[in-house]
C-alpha cells in the first residue's frame, strides 16, 4: 500500500513539473522559414544587344525569439541567362540574432565581380538585402524579379 501511495505522489509531482516545462517549450518555439531574393541584371556588350541574367540567393532557416540559424545550406543558383556563382554561403551570425548569407558572382558580358547579401533576423523580424547595384562595365540595369525578396515565409 505504501508503494502505491509513493507512486501516485511521484506521478503527481512529475505532472506538476511537466506542465511548466511544456509552457516554457511553447514560449521558445522555433519557426521554420524560407527566405530568398531573385536578382537580375540587364547585361551585354552594348545597349543594343542585352540579355537578362538572373540568380536566386536564399536559405531555409529556423528562428526563435533570440536566435536565427540556417537549416542545411545556403542556395545560390542561376535561373536565366549566364551567371557564374563564385561563392555562396553563410557570411556570419549563424545562431545569433541576425544571420547573414550571400553570394559573389560574375557575368560573361560584364567586367568585374559582384555580390548579393541577405540578413535574416530572429523573432520573425524579417530580412534586409543589399548588394551590387551600379550600372557600368557591361551592366545597364539591376532589379529584383517579381515578388522578391521573400522574408521568413513559413516553410
Secondary structure, DSSP 8 states (H G I E B T S, - for coil): -HHHHHHHHHHHHHHHHHHHHHHHHHHT--EEEEEEEEEEEEEESSTTSEEEEEEEEEEEEEE-SS-EEEEEEEEEEEEES-EEEEEEEEEE-TTBSEEEEEEEEEETTS-S-EEEEEEEEGGG--EEEEE----BTTEEEEEE-TT--EEEEE-
